[in-house]
């Protein structure tokens, strides 16, 4: 680690749970972020400022004026720019060290198979069930931990799916691919601006913990936030032995 890095990441290094070794693990790590919008903005920024050495940002959309109420990685100067590239520039403005790859494309099964295989952790910041299930399937296949967050209106949730752990469920254990869920989009339902910051920052925290080896992850625990009252509820979520996605896959 260089002198500049020791200075930049000194507040991490002072934490005995991270220290020099944990920070070096972050510098060598690769994080894959699916979605560079409301949740993806704080995730991308905190991973970049926290020193994750390799970050891949995937988002097919472009920056729109309606995004700027909550998507803090973007700006007026980057209206019309692909969100992945805009977030890459936002990271570089604060910390030019990480190698950030911006991919302006939809995440499909074939692409995810390649991207997830190359990553150490995956952070799901997307806004639809089809993509979430595709991301989950790739994470189960390649035994990669998945940090999942969601936010709509005043309600948010976050958990970690890590099938490397024997008792940890995957996303499909909770939300079966065969279930018919009604898509809820902030474009029609609205979203409280700070809510995506709260959930996104927690996603970044879980990813940094997983990569550095600090603390205990949220695997097996689903946290749900009622932003109206700022009340948290926790639900224990075991692995479903009949899950069509992770059934038969033992911890590795």
C-alpha positions in Angstrom: 0.0 0.0 0.0 1.4 3.4 -0.9 1.7 6.4 1.4 -1.2 8.1 -0.3 -3.3 5.0 0.2 -2.4 4.8 3.8 -3.5 8.4 4.2 -6.7 8.1 2.1 -7.9 4.9 3.9 -6.5 5.8 7.3 -10.0 5.8 9.0 -10.6 2.3 7.8 -7.1 1.2 8.8 -7.7 2.5 12.3 -10.6 0.0 12.7 -9.2 -3.2 14.2 -11.9 -5.1 12.3 -10.4 -3.9 9.0 -6.8 -2.7 9.5 -4.1 -2.8 6.8 -4.9 -6.4 5.8 -8.6 -5.7 5.4 -8.0 -2.6 3.3 -5.6 -4.5 1.1 -8.3 -7.1 0.6 -10.6 -4.3 -0.5 -8.0 -2.9 -2.9 -7.7 -6.4 -4.5 -11.4 -7.1 -4.7 -13.9 -6.9 -7.6 -17.5 -5.7 -6.9 -20.3 -6.0 -9.5 -23.1 -3.5 -9.2 -26.3 -4.1 -11.1 -28.1 -0.8 -11.4 -26.7 2.8 -11.1 -29.8 4.6 -10.0 -31.2 5.4 -6.6 -29.7 2.4 -4.8 -26.7 2.1 -7.1 -25.6 5.7 -6.6 -24.6 5.4 -2.9 -23.4 1.8 -3.4 -21.0 2.9 -6.2 -19.8 6.0 -4.4 -19.1 4.2 -1.1 -17.4 1.2 -2.8 -15.2 3.7 -4.8 -14.3 5.9 -1.8 -13.9 2.9 0.4 -11.2 1.5 -1.8 -12.6 -1.4 -3.7 -10.0 -1.8 -6.4 -12.2 -3.1 -9.2 -15.9 -2.1 -9.8 -18.1 -3.0 -12.6 -21.3 -0.9 -13.0 -24.1 -2.2 -15.2 -27.1 0.0 -16.2 -28.9 0.3 -19.5 -30.6 3.6 -18.7 -29.5 7.3 -19.2 -29.6 10.2 -16.7 -32.9 12.0 -16.6 -34.0 15.1 -14.7 -36.5 13.1 -12.7 -33.6 11.0 -11.4 -31.8 13.9 -9.7 -34.2 14.0 -6.7 -32.5 10.9 -5.3 -29.8 9.5 -7.6 -26.8 11.3 -6.1 -24.1 9.9 -8.4 -25.6 12.0 -11.3 -25.7 15.7 -12.0 -27.3 18.3 -14.3 -24.1 18.3 -16.4 -24.5 14.6 -17.2 -28.2 14.6 -18.3 -28.6 12.1 -21.2 -25.4 10.3 -20.3 -25.5 6.5 -19.6 -26.0 6.1 -15.9 -23.1 3.6 -15.6 -20.7 6.1 -17.1 -22.1 9.0 -15.1 -21.5 7.0 -11.9 -18.0 6.1 -13.0 -17.2 9.7 -13.4 -18.7 10.5 -10.0 -16.4 7.9 -8.4 -13.3 9.2 -10.3 -14.0 12.8 -9.1 -13.6 11.6 -5.5 -11.2 8.7 -5.9 -9.3 8.2 -9.2 -7.7 4.9 -8.0 -10.3 2.2 -8.5 -10.6 0.6 -11.9 -14.2 1.2 -12.8 -15.8 -0.5 -15.8 -19.1 1.1 -17.0 -21.4 -1.1 -19.0 -24.4 0.5 -20.6 -26.5 -2.6 -21.2 -29.3 -4.7 -19.8 -28.2 -7.5 -17.5 -29.3 -10.8 -19.1 -28.5 -14.4 -18.2 -25.6 -14.8 -20.6 -23.9 -11.5 -19.6 -24.4 -12.2 -15.9 -22.8 -15.6 -16.2 -19.6 -13.9 -17.3 -19.8 -10.8 -15.0 -20.7 -12.7 -11.8 -18.0 -15.3 -12.3 -15.4 -12.5 -12.4 -16.7 -10.7 -9.2 -16.1 -11.3 -5.5 -19.4 -9.8 -4.5 -22.5 -8.8 -6.3 -24.8 -5.9 -5.3 -28.3 -5.9 -6.7 -29.6 -2.4 -7.1 -32.1 -3.1 -10.0 -35.8 -2.4 -10.0 -37.5 -5.5 -11.5 -38.1 -9.1 -10.5 -36.8 -10.7 -13.8 -33.4 -9.1 -13.4 -33.3 -10.0 -9.7 -33.9 -13.6 -10.5 -31.3 -13.7 -13.2 -28.7 -12.1 -10.9 -29.6 -14.5 -8.1 -29.3 -17.6 -10.4 -25.8 -16.5 -11.6 -24.8 -15.9 -8.0 -26.0 -19.3 -6.9 -24.2 -21.0 -9.9 -20.9 -19.3 -9.1 -21.2 -19.2 -5.3 -21.0 -15.4 -5.0 -22.5 -13.5 -2.2 -25.4 -11.3 -3.3 -26.3 -8.1 -1.4 -29.9 -7.3 -2.3 -31.8 -4.0 -1.6 -35.1 -2.6 -2.6 -37.0 0.7 -1.9 -40.4 2.1 -3.0 -42.5 4.8 -1.5 -41.5 4.9 2.2 -40.6 1.2 2.4 -37.2 -0.4 2.1 -35.6 -3.8 2.7 -32.1 -5.3 2.6 -30.5 -8.7 3.1 -27.6 -10.8 1.9 -27.9 -14.1 0.1 -24.8 -16.2 0.5 -25.2 -19.8 -0.5 -21.7 -20.5 0.5 -23.2 -20.8 4.0 -25.2 -23.9 4.5 -28.3 -22.3 6.1 -28.3 -19.1 4.0 -31.2 -18.8 1.5 -31.0 -17.4 -2.1 -33.4 -14.8 -3.4 -35.6 -17.5 -5.0 -36.1 -19.1 -1.5 -38.1 -16.0 -0.6 -39.5 -15.0 -3.9 -40.1 -18.0 -6.1 -39.6 -17.5 -9.9 -43.0 -18.9 -10.5 -44.8 -16.4 -8.3 -46.6 -13.6 -10.0 -45.5 -10.4 -8.4 -46.9 -7.0 -9.4 -44.0 -4.7 -10.4 -43.9 -1.5 -8.4 -41.9 1.3 -10.0 -41.0 4.6 -8.4 -42.1 6.3 -11.7 -45.7 5.5 -10.8 -45.6 4.8 -7.1 -43.1 7.5 -6.0 -40.1 7.1 -3.6 -38.9 9.1 -0.6 -35.5 10.5 -1.7 -33.5 9.7 1.5 -34.8 6.1 1.6 -32.7 4.9 -1.3 -29.7 6.5 0.4 -30.3 4.6 3.6 -30.8 1.3 1.9 -28.0 1.9 -0.6 -25.5 2.9 2.1 -26.4 -0.3 4.0 -25.8 -2.4 0.8 -22.4 -0.8 0.5 -21.7 -1.5 4.1 -22.6 -5.2 3.7 -20.4 -5.5 0.6 -17.4 -3.8 2.2 -17.8 -6.1 5.2 -17.9 -9.2 3.0 -14.9 -8.1 1.0 -12.7 -7.0 4.0 -13.7 -9.8 6.4 -15.1 -7.4 9.0 -18.2 -8.2 11.1 -21.0 -10.6 10.3 -23.2 -10.3 7.2 -27.0 -10.1 7.0 -27.2 -13.6 5.5 -30.4 -15.3 6.8 -31.8 -12.0 8.1 -34.2 -9.7 6.2 -34.3 -6.1 7.5 -37.4 -4.1 6.5 -37.7 -0.3 7.1 -40.9 1.7 7.5 -39.6 5.1 6.6 -42.7 6.9 7.8 -42.0 6.0 11.4 -38.3 5.1 10.9 -39.0 1.7 12.4 -37.0 -1.5 11.5 -38.3 -5.0 11.5 -36.2 -8.1 11.2 -37.3 -11.5 9.8 -35.2 -14.6 10.0 -35.2 -16.3 6.5 -34.0 -19.9 6.3 -33.0 -21.7 3.1 -35.9 -23.4 1.4 -34.9 -27.1 0.8 -37.4 -27.2 -2.1 -36.0 -24.1 -3.8 -35.8 -24.7 -7.6 -32.6 -22.5 -7.8 -30.4 -23.5 -4.9 -31.8 -26.9 -4.0 -29.0 -29.5 -3.8 -26.2 -26.9 -3.8 -24.2 -27.4 -0.6 -22.1 -24.7 1.0 -18.7 -24.4 -0.5 
